[in-house]
Amino acid sequence: MLKVGQLIRFVAGLNPQNTPAKLSFYNFLRGFPHPDDALTPELIELFFIYCMDYPHWAANKNQLSNEVQYLLENFNTFYQQNFDLSKIRFPQTMQLLEIERPTDLEDVLMIFLKRQYSEADKIRIINDQNKRMVALVLHEDRSLTVRIFDKKFTIRDGHLEPLRKDLALYYTAGLELSPDHKQKIEVAPYIVAEFRVKNDKVHGALLRGYVYQKLLEFKGESLKEQTRLLYPIKRLEQFFIDRRTDPYYQDLISQLERTLALIQQGDPEALNWSTMIINQAETALENVFTGDKLLTLLVRDLRHTSESTRKLNPSLKMGKSLNEADEECLKITPRTNYDLTN
């Protein structure tokens, strides 16, 4: 069985930097699949599907198709294999369309999703007011699939199908990101993250642009430290997790309240982390918890109290970082399940 790594090595030997099509193909193969994964027509077609989301490749699909087909034909010759190119939908054969009206988009997605899941699965579609639809699929075992769609569609076997149908987050019955699934979301326009999370540690990468440049690689860092990934996840979680039970939200509130109380009690060490906490909370307000009244009030109170304290005692200096004792103040409380059926 042919492996992805074999194709990566083959393309690497052909100076992939010479053309945008070759470089895009090479970077995509290196960025998402594992080298030991089986090389399948579905993987090659996935590359083309993602390319068609970019105006550049939609306008140059013939060039893209011809170059990749040439690479694959020579790859077959080199390895004396018969990787079946006839099972691949090349861009020239893809009919693309966009559904503009949100109500029509919701109807088409519901038909598509009902073909994907059983009657026991509960499906809810939400317009996130950001040119996207978010589909929540609650399964019999209480696990949850969160799928994200835009308005771009193609036609397959006579049915309308989302162009990109693999953008999804998978959650356990306890509403934790499933360690058994590969997660994939778009974190910003034309920046896609594919990753796994286990014990709050992230492994994966961000790819950017139509040549799939590796923007960032995750190598076991804590999820809450990777804000480029954390904030888009938290924005989606607001559709099905009550923020009052969200550990990240609870942690922000706890940090703000504790720091405010310590400063009011005259603890000079609290100033060491007050600015950092204010910045963190303000970023969360801007990117995730927009308009949250409690968070806004606490940020305002902490800022006013810390500034007033420094004016009264100019000798107090801001610390550069937290020590271990300080970090004990920043514990996250356990997650409480949120009933999705209400």
Secondary structure, DSSP 8 states (H G I E B T S, - for coil): --BHHHHHHHHHTT-GGGSHHHHHHHHHHHHSS-TTSB--HHHHHHHHHHHTTSHHHHHTHHHHHHHHHHHHHHHHHHHT----GGGS--GGG--EEE--SHHHHHHHHHHHHHHHS-TTSEEEEEE-SSS-EEEEEE-TTS-EEEEEE-SEEEEETTEEEES----EEEE-TTSSB-TTS-EEEEEETTEEEEEEEETTEEEEEEEETTTTEEEEEEEEEEGGG-HHHHHHHHHHHTTTS-GGG-HHHHHHHHHHHHHHHHHHTT-TTHHHHHHHHHHHHHHHHHHTSTT-HHHHHHHHHHHHHHHHHHHH-TT----SS--HHHHGGG---------TT-
